[in-house]
Amino acid sequence: MTDMYYFRSCTDMMSVSDNIDRLYNKTHTSEVTSELSDILDDMNKWQADTDTILQQLQNSKVAAVKAVSDCRAQLEKFLKKLEQESIKEIEVEYKILESQILEGRKRFVDSIDDLKNLKQLIAQASTNKAQLFVCTNLAEKKCATLEFNEMKRKTFNHAEVKFVPSKLLKSSVKKIKHLGEASAISSRNDNLILYKATKICDMNVGLKEDRSQDNCEIWGSCIIDDTVIFTDYSNHKLKRYDILSSSLIDYCDVPYTPYGVCRAGDTHVAVACKYGVQFVSIHNKLSFSRSMYINHECYSIAYSNNRLYITDTDKSLYMYDMSGNILKTVTSDKSGQPLFQCSKHITFNDKKDRLFVCDEYKGLVCFNAQCDYVETITYHNISPTGVYIDGHGNVIVADNKSQIIQCEREGQKRGIIVNKTGGSPLSVCIHHGLKKMFVSFYSSNTVEVYNVFWEDD
């Protein structure tokens, strides 16, 4: 069989060099070059960020190893103190027993001295019958009253102090495999992915115990573990609900009208009231703890590193210590320009390095943890009234125009996750893990509950 070869005609092909004038587009090349530059800039930035993260990881390892050494040093210090206390106890027991033995020994020594003296007197009086008679009688009486057997009974035939190590301490130490718990903590760029939100219900937060049963005003909200706490301004209450079931767990009365609320440590929330801060225990049941009087109106509150940050729904931001001492008041930037027109809800981002204050007229006013002004982020046609952090790098902003906005860690807008709420929101809070979001409104018993999920879920 003869091999056959087929050749394709090249009549439809053309030379680039022959047609370069027709093919070349300077504008298109510039656009592609610009796009390449932008991509390269982004890639170089991500590479630099990754290098920074690797350095942070290495630094954290060094710090973690040092923490182990510090833990051992603290334990050694603690054990040294226990050692000193145990030695003190040995000394006490020794002194008690020693004094008892010395007391008995003294009785023997005294009696021996008396008997020796009497024996010597008898020997000296051997040639004097009268004197011998007297000494003999004295010796006889001494022997009769000596109660030698009783003295022997009260003496010790064994004495020592001992130390037996604590069985509880030994067994506890044996059970411990490490000085502490080592864990790797990381977070991915969740704030680069936009939430989707689907409304699931209108939750009625009115209670029969409310003084104004048909008119709650939920001005603030925050997530505590797997629950959400609301501040009911009208009814002077904190109300706590289970997130998954949206059912009431408990509530407590607050002495003053509550506005904002935030977590303040492991066991308490701090509530911004009209002229003060109310601390409420969240252990098991909500319960009144202590009050801190403030001589200005308190609207919203944030907590970080034993500091309280408070807005006054006017033109100021305040920083306090936990005893109520004012540390800083911020009203204007370095040039003297007012920073606020209406300072409202306030929160930190997840890294605690940026503080956000909602101003309905100016936007999101940003500070560092020392309350130094950083910048004001304005959004087109958005009036921020509430702000919350989901704990995964996302800043959730409630818009007075009935929108919920997702922003990145630094506050830049990412996108709209709810385009139309049931009214103008007062507060918003979100639980990233349980994928629930709660939005409250002025003069309403209704809190809107949303399922939130990633676009790729």
Secondary structure as UniProt FT lines:
FT   TURN            11..12
FT   TURN            16..18
FT   HELIX           20..23
FT   HELIX           26..124
FT   TURN            125..127
FT   HELIX           129..145
FT   HELIX           148..153
FT   HELIX           167..175
FT   HELIX           190..192
FT   STRAND          195..204
FT   TURN            208..209
FT   TURN            213..214
FT   STRAND          218..224
FT   TURN            225..226
FT   STRAND          227..232
FT   TURN            233..236
FT   STRAND          237..242
FT   TURN            243..245
FT   STRAND          248..253
FT   STRAND          258..263
FT   STRAND          268..273
FT   TURN            274..275
FT   STRAND          276..281
FT   STRAND          287..293
FT   STRAND          301..304
FT   TURN            305..306
FT   STRAND          307..311
FT   STRAND          317..321
FT   TURN            322..323
FT   STRAND          326..330
FT   TURN            334..335
FT   STRAND          343..348
FT   TURN            350..351
FT   STRAND          355..359
FT   TURN            360..362
FT   STRAND          363..367
FT   TURN            369..370
FT   STRAND          373..377
FT   TURN            380..381
FT   STRAND          384..389
FT   STRAND          395..399
FT   TURN            400..402
FT   STRAND          403..407
FT   TURN            409..410
FT   STRAND          413..418
FT   STRAND          425..431
FT   TURN            432..435
FT   STRAND          436..441
FT   TURN            442..443
FT   STRAND          446..454
FT   TURN            455..456
//
